[in-house]
Amino acid sequence: MPDADRFAAALARAREIAGNVIAPRATESDLADDPPVENIRALIDAGLIGLTTPIKYGGIGANGRVLRAYTEIMSAACGVTSFVQGQHQSAALIVAGGQNQALKEAVLPKMASGDTLCGVAFSHLRRPGAPMMNANPSGDGYLFNGTAPWVTGWGIMTDVVLGGTLPDGRLVWVVAPLEENDAMRPSPPMPLCAMNASGTVSLSCRDYYVGSERWIKTITREEMARNDVSAILGVLAQPFGVTCAAISLLESLRSMRKPASMDKVIGSLSTELAEIRADSERWQDRSSEPGFKENALRIRARAIRLGARAAHAAVTASAGGANNLNHPAQRLFREAMFYTLTAQTPDVMSATLGLLAEI
């Protein structure tokens, strides 16, 4: 099947699952005590959990444009489902882009089928100061010691892409089995304002051994910094999704509010969404060009602000009902806050604050 047909079919399945299965129980999923297992199972059954896994390993092999469209669909339907399954999509990309061919052949087919569900745990590598997770060579592998403060999907994920700092300062990634024992201890699930049902824990490792057969790659801190610049536009689909959901909610409320006011805010949000989306597509895959970082940060900050503004409009139009924990407007407002912080680097923080300071 040609790529275009395969991608179109995948997005059509995503819209069907999102509209008929995931979105109708978004509130239930958001307020649950555990990750949305049934929603993830629906994505597995539809063959969508392998969206980012290469075709040769049984996946769909989606390109960046398709992944962005898919993520926007999922984020508009249910934030916590999008967040949890997104960890797996990211992990598949990391393994597929790694340096261990044998690992790819062993792991990626299981990731494509959903037999293996994989999270990610390497944001701590960006923190200044002493390493939070050390990885010391030991025999034919590594001993991990320290804490990974953010690991999402505990209770549903079977493995995690774990990052650690080597004695020489380089950074190593492995696929580590998630297990609770003396060497690996999860915290209780974190009480979060948004994505509380994501099964997000802090993971402590004490002489946790991972063999070299599970090694993904080793890079320098400078290489990771360059990769982070390339990824500035990589999480725009989430605030775009929450903006779309907020606009849909506003449209459903239009008949109960002043049509002129509602039309004005819906039109304003829709116009800005189209402008930012077009601007972001112009700069995708151009990270090596002059001006990329400046423009990417500007676009990222605008997308963050738009998501929050759209959710705020939905809260406002929903009146007092939005203060109910079960109300979709409140969920969208919390999700917009979460996307403000997603993959936030110092540069993204500065760009966002700078935009918010403008009059």
N, C-alpha and C positions, 0 to 999 in steps of 0.2 A: 504494500500500500504506500503511495506517495506520502512524503512528509506532511504536505498540506492537508490531505484527507485524514491522515492519522491524528494530526493535531486538532482538526476541526471536530472529529468524532469524540476525542477526549474532552474538549471543552463543552460539547453538547451534553455528554454524560455528567460532567461536573455541574452544569446548570440544572439538570434534572434532579440529581441527588441533593444539591444545595436547596432547591426550591421545594422539593417534595418530602425530603427526609430531615435535613439538617436545620434549615431555617424555622420550621414549625415548632421545634423543640429547643430553640436557642436559649430561651429563658430557663428552661429546665436544666439544660446542660451547664449554663453559667452558674446556677445556684447549687449544683450537685456537689457531693463531697469528694468525688473521684473523677479522673479524666473521662472524656466522652467515648467510652469503649464502643458503643453501638454505632456512633457516627464514624469512627475510624474503621469499624468492620464494614460499614456500607461503602466506604471508599476503597477498601481492599477488594470487596466483592465486585465493584465496578471496574477494577483494574487500574484505579487512579493512584494508588499508593506508590506505584513505580513510575510516576510521571517523570521524575528527573533521572531515573536510572537509564543508562544507555540501552539501546535496542539489543545489542549483542548479548546483554545479560538478562534479557527478558522484560525490559522496561519500555517506556514510551519514547524516551530520549528527547524530551521537550527542550526547545531552545528558550532563550531568555524571554522573548516576547510571549510565548505560550505560558511559561511559568508565571509571568506577571499577571496575565489575564486570569489564569486559574486561581492565583492567590487572591486577587481582587474579588472573584466570585465567592470564594470561601470566607473571606473576611467580612463581606457584606452579609453573609448568611449567619455566621456564628463565630465570634472572635476566638473563643477558647478552642473550638475544633480546628480552626485555621492555625492557631498558634501551636497546638500539639502536633498536628500532622506536618506542619512546616518544619519542625525539628528533624523529622525523618527525611523530608525532601532535601534539606540542607546537608544532612549526613551523607546521603547518597551521592550528592555532588562532590563532597570532600573526598570520599573514598574513590570515586571514579576519576578524580583529578589527582590522585596520589601517585606514589612512586613504586607501589608494591603490586605487581601484576597478579601474583598468586593469590593475594588477599582479595583482589577484585573478583577473580573467578570463583573464590570460595564464598564470598559474602554478598555480592551484588545480586545474584539471582534470588537469594532468599529475601533481600530487601525489596526487590521488585514484586515478589509474590505476597509480601506481608508476613511471611513466616518469621522474619526478623524485623523488629521495629527498633529503630536506632535514634537516640537523642544526641545532643551535642553539649559539651562542657569544656569550653576554652576561652570564654570571655575574660576569665581571671588573668590570662596571659597579657592582657593590655594594661593591667593595673601597674602603676609605678611602685617602686620600692622592692622589698624582698619578695621573691617568688612565693605565690600562694600554694603552688603545686610543683614539687620537685620531681624530676624523673632521673634516677641514677642507673646507669648501665649495670646489669647484674646477670652474669652468665650469658645466655642467649636471649636477653630481653631487658626489661626495665623494672625497677622498683619505684612505685609512685608513693610519695608522702606529702600530705598537705590537705588543702580543702579546695574543692570546686564549689563556689558559693551559689551557683545557679544551674540546676539540672532539672529540666522539665520532662514530665511524662512518667514519673516513678509510679509503678503499678501497672503500666502498659508497655513501656519500653523494655526490650530484652538486652539491649546493648547501648553503649554511648561512645561517641567520638570524644576521647579525653585528651586534653593537651597538658603538657608539663614542660618545665624548664630544665635543661640539661646542665651539668656542672660548668660547661664552657659558655653558657648563656644562650645557646641555640634552643629552638623550640621543637618538641617532638609531639606528633599526633599518633594515637593508636585507637583501634576499635576494642573497647573493653567490655566484657560481660558485666551486666548490672546484677549484683548479688549482695545480699546482706550477710556479712560474716565479720570476723575479727579484723580483717584487712580492709573492708569497705563498709562504712556506716552512713546511712542516710539520716538526715534530721527528720523530724515530723514535717509533713507538708506545711509550707509557709502560708500564713494567713495574709492573703493579698487583696487589695482593693479591686483590682481587675485581674481576670484570668485565675481566679481563686481555685477553680476546678481543674487546673492544669497539672496537678501533681508535681509542683515545683519544690524541690528540696535542696539542701546543702549537702554535698557528698564529701565525707572525710575518708582519706586513704592512709593506711599505716602499713608500710611494706607490702603494698598491693602489687603483685607481680603480673606483668603482661608480657607474653613471649613475643619474639621478633616476628613471628608469622602474622601477628596482628598489627604490625607497624604500618602506618600510612605514609608518613613523610617527615622530614626534618628540614626546617628552614631557619633563617636568621630573623631576629627581631625587626631588622630593616625591611626584609621581604614581607613580613606580616604587615608592617605599616603601609607599604605600597599597596598590598592587597586591600587594606581597609579603605584607602582612597578610592580604589576601583569600585568598592562596594557601597559607596555613599548613596547611590540611587537604587540599591538593591532591595530596599524595604518600603518603597513608595506605594506598592499595591495595597498594603494594609490601611494606611490612612485614606487612600482612594476608596477602598471597600467600605470603610465606616462612613465616608461622605455619601456614597451611593445609598447606603442603608438609611441614613438620616434624611436624605432627600425623598426617598420612598415613603418614609414615615410622615414627613411634612405633607406630601401629596395626599396621603390617606386622611389627614386631618383638615385638608383645605375646606371641605364643605361645612365644617363646624367652626371655622374661624373667619376672619375678614378676608375674603378672597384677594383683595388688592394687596394687602400686606403679605399674604402667603405667596402670591405669585411673584412679588418682588424678591423675597428672600430665596425662593426656589430658583428663580431665574439667575440671581446673583451667584448662588452656590454652583449651579450647573455650568455657568459660563466660566467661572474660575477653575472648576475641575477640568473642563475641556482644555483650557489654556495651559494649566500645569502639566496635564498628561501629555499634551503635544510637546511642550518644552522638554519634558523628561525624555521622551522618545528621541528627540533630536540629539540628546547628549549621551544616550546609552551607548556603550561599547566604544567610547571615545576617550577613555581615561588617559591615554598617552598624549593627547593633544593639549596645546597651551590653553589655559583658561578652564580646563575641565573641573578642577577642584573648586574654584570659585563659583562656577555656574552650578555645579552639583550641589554644593552647600546651600546656595540660594534657592534652588528648586526644592530640596529636602525641607528646608525651613518653611517654605510656602505650603507644602503638602501637609506638614504637621499642623500649621496654623489653620488650614482649611478644614482638616478633620475635626479639630476642636471647635471651630466656629459652626460647622454644620451640626455637630452633636449638641452644641449649646442652643442652636436654633430649635432643634427637635425638643429639647427639654423645655424651652420657653413656650413653644406652641402647645406642649402637652399639659401645661399649667401644673396644678398641685399634684396631679396623678403621677408626674414624673418622679416625685419623691418616694414613691412606692418601690421597694426593691425589685418587684416583679415587672416593673414597667420597662419596655424596650428602650425608651429614650435614656433612662438612667444607665442601662447597660452600655449603650453606645457612647455615652459621655465618659464612662469609666474606660472603655476600650480606646477612645481617642487619647485619654491621658496615658494609657499604656504605650500607645504607638509614639507618643512624644519621647518616651524613654528607650524605645527599642533600638538596640545597636547604637546607643548614644556615645559618641566620642567627644572629647573636649571641643573639637572643631564644630561638631553638630550642635552642641549646647550653645556655643558662642553665636553661631549663625541664627539659631532659633530665638535666643534672647535679643539679639540685635534686631531681628524683624519685629518682635513683640514690642520693642522700645520705640519703633517708628510711630509717628502720629499721623 
